Amino acid sequence: MDVRIFTEPQEGATYDDLLAVATRTEELGFDAFFRSDHYVAFSGDGLPGPTDAWITLAGLARETSRIRLGTLVTPVTFRRPGPLAITVAQVDQMSGGRVELGLGTGWHDGEHTAYGMPFPAMKTRFEMLEEQLQIVRGLWSDGRFSFVGAHYELVDSPALPKPVQRPGPPIIMGGYGATRTPRLAATYADEFNVPMGPLDVTATQFERVREACATTGRSVLLSAAQTVCVGKDEAEVRRRADAIGQSPEQLRATGLAGTPAEVVDRIGAFAAAGATRIYLQTLDLADLDHLDLIAAEVVPQLG
């Protein structure tokens, strides 16, 4: 089981805060450091304000040496596909080939309104997502690239720069859609992620993706993202839950919470459903001891 650390910097974090978490992530042997791609906080004031996902990852690309780096997930509404492909390819070069691109439709209309970005209807955003998936893949492929779609047109692009990873950085998709989402993942993605989903819902979505893959003749890695709150004893679990504004009972019901043994068992249930990678949503970025405990007492038991 690959274990990755996943952060939500829009809730309030500087670049230095993220660097500290990424550095500890690398030192402790975790597989990757990922971050959300959002511009407004969903709880609290979000001070000191958002950091841009890809600028953050560019910095971390130069200040880390081993861990994978990526987004869960970049909305297609935030960036045009051509500049996005350039950005990700450059960060891939800066990292020596350690970048992954999570790409999705976006969902929070409030952040679009706050920063002046259009937020089309869901049907349109899915159309944009499919075209962006084709364009990004095409721009990373060998040679020049042209494309004509309903939302984007590229004419004889030099399709530069090329990423270090060939044929390109892994693309991650996720979500709960019953038909379009599995089809797009099975057609274009390297990994499919179910974010913060109950175990039974996650298992159902995995099966939908497997069925779609049977049609396309491709396979994708299956992963889950879950909020994590681990403590050596119940008092420590409660202290960490309080710090993120939740209760141990709530976190046990909806995430990965409790003692190391409890969390290992819970991750094992997701593995039984088909997940071979877990993203641990770490909300208290100042609590680096939390990462130490997970690395020492959870990860070694996952095999």
Residue pairs with C-beta under 8 A, 6 or more apart in sequence:
1 267
1 271
1 275
1 276
1 277
1 278
1 302
1 303
2 31
2 32
2 223
2 276
2 277
2 278
3 30
3 31
3 277
3 278
3 280
3 294
3 298
3 299
3 302
4 30
4 31
4 32
4 33
4 34
4 68
4 277
4 278
4 279
4 280
5 21
5 25
5 30
5 32
5 33
5 34
5 279
5 280
5 282
5 291
6 34
6 35
6 36
6 72
6 225
6 279
6 280
6 281
6 282
7 13
7 18
7 21
7 33
7 34
7 35
7 36
7 281
7 282
7 285
8 35
8 36
8 38
8 281
8 283
9 17
9 18
9 35
9 36
9 50
9 51
9 56
9 285
10 36
10 38
10 39
10 40
10 41
10 42
10 46
10 50
11 41
11 42
11 43
11 44
11 46
11 283
12 41
12 44
12 45
12 46
12 47
12 48
13 51
13 285
14 48
14 51
15 51
15 56
15 59
17 285
17 286
18 35
18 51
18 56
18 60
18 285
19 59
19 60
19 63
20 285
20 288
21 33
21 282
21 285
21 288
21 291
22 33
22 60
22 63
22 64
22 67
22 69
23 63
23 64
24 288
24 291
24 292
25 32
25 33
25 67
25 291
26 33
26 64
26 65
26 66
26 67
28 291
28 292
28 295
29 295
29 299
30 67
30 291
30 295
30 299
31 67
31 68
31 277
32 67
32 68
32 69
32 70
32 100
33 60
33 64
33 67
33 68
33 69
34 69
34 70
34 71
34 72
34 100
34 102
34 279
35 53
35 56
35 57
35 71
35 72
36 53
36 71
36 72
37 53
37 54
37 71
37 72
37 73
37 74
37 75
37 78
37 102
38 50
38 108
38 111
39 50
39 111
39 114
39 115
40 46
40 50
40 108
40 110
40 111
40 114
41 50
42 108
43 245
53 71
53 74
54 71
54 74
54 87
54 88
54 91
57 69
57 70
57 71
57 91
57 95
57 99
58 90
58 91
58 94
60 69
61 69
61 91
61 94
61 95
61 98
61 99
62 94
62 95
64 95
64 98
65 96
66 98
67 98
68 98
68 99
68 100
69 91
69 95
69 98
69 99
69 100
70 99
70 100
70 101
70 102
70 169
70 172
71 100
71 101
71 102
72 102
72 172
72 174
72 193
72 195
72 225
72 279
73 102
73 103
73 104
73 172
73 173
73 174
73 193
74 84
74 101
74 102
74 103
74 104
75 104
75 105
75 106
75 107
76 103
76 104
76 105
76 106
76 125
76 128
76 129
76 132
77 105
77 106
77 112
77 117
77 118
77 119
77 120
77 125
77 128
78 106
78 117
79 87
80 152
81 131
81 132
81 135
81 136
81 139
81 152
82 135
82 139
82 152
82 154
82 157
84 132
84 136
85 135
85 136
85 139
85 140
85 159
86 139
86 160
86 161
88 99
88 101
88 136
88 163
88 169
89 139
89 140
89 161
89 162
89 163
89 168
89 169
90 161
91 99
92 98
92 99
92 163
92 164
92 165
92 169
93 161
93 163
93 164
95 164
96 164
97 163
97 164
97 165
99 163
99 165
99 169
100 169
100 170
100 171
100 172
100 191
101 136
101 169
101 170
101 171
101 172
102 171
102 172
102 173
102 174
102 193
103 129
103 132
103 133
103 136
103 171
103 172
103 173
104 129
104 173
104 174
104 175
105 122
105 125
105 126
105 128
105 129
105 175
106 112
106 119
106 125
109 119
111 117
112 118
112 119
113 119
120 128
124 151
126 180
126 184
127 150
127 151
128 151
128 152
129 184
130 184
130 188
131 147
131 149
131 150
131 151
131 152
132 152
133 171
133 184
133 187
133 188
133 189
134 147
134 149
134 188
135 145
135 147
135 149
135 152
135 154
136 168
136 171
137 167
137 168
137 171
137 188
138 145
138 147
138 154
138 159
139 145
139 154
139 157
139 159
140 159
140 162
140 163
140 167
140 168
140 169
141 159
141 167
141 168
142 162
143 159
144 156
144 157
144 158
144 159
145 154
145 157
145 159
146 154
146 155
146 156
146 157
147 153
147 154
163 169
170 190
170 191
171 188
171 189
171 190
171 191
172 189
172 190
172 191
172 192
172 193
172 223
173 181
173 184
173 185
173 188
173 189
173 191
173 192
173 193
174 181
174 185
174 192
174 193
174 194
174 195
174 225
175 181
175 194
175 195
176 194
176 197
176 201
176 205
178 208
182 192
182 205
182 208
182 209
182 211
182 212
183 212
185 192
185 209
185 212
185 220
186 209
186 212
186 213
186 215
186 216
186 218
186 220
187 212
187 216
187 218
189 220
190 220
190 221
191 220
191 221
191 222
191 223
191 277
192 205
192 206
192 209
192 220
192 221
192 222
192 223
193 223
193 224
193 225
193 279
194 201
194 202
194 205
194 206
194 223
194 224
194 225
195 224
195 225
196 225
196 226
196 227
196 254
196 255
196 281
197 205
197 224
198 254
199 269
199 270
199 273
202 224
202 270
202 273
202 275
203 273
203 274
206 222
206 273
206 274
206 275
209 220
209 222
210 274
213 219
213 220
221 276
221 277
222 274
222 275
222 276
222 277
223 275
223 276
223 277
223 278
223 279
224 270
224 273
224 275
224 277
224 278
224 279
225 278
225 279
225 280
225 281
226 255
226 256
226 266
226 270
226 278
226 279
226 280
226 281
227 244
227 246
227 251
227 254
227 255
227 256
227 257
227 281
227 283
228 255
228 256
228 257
228 263
228 280
228 281
228 282
228 290
228 294
229 237
229 240
229 241
229 244
229 246
229 248
229 251
229 255
229 256
229 257
229 258
230 237
230 240
230 256
230 257
230 258
230 259
230 260
230 263
230 290
230 293
230 294
230 297
230 298
231 237
231 238
231 239
231 240
231 258
231 259
231 293
232 259
232 260
232 293
232 297
233 259
234 248
234 259
237 248
237 257
237 258
237 259
238 247
238 248
240 284
240 287
240 290
241 247
241 248
241 250
241 251
241 257
243 284
243 287
244 283
244 284
248 257
248 258
251 257
252 258
252 262
255 281
256 263
256 266
256 267
256 280
257 263
258 266
260 293
260 294
260 297
260 298
260 301
263 294
263 298
264 298
264 301
264 302
267 278
267 298
267 302
268 302
270 278
271 302
280 294
282 290
282 291
284 290
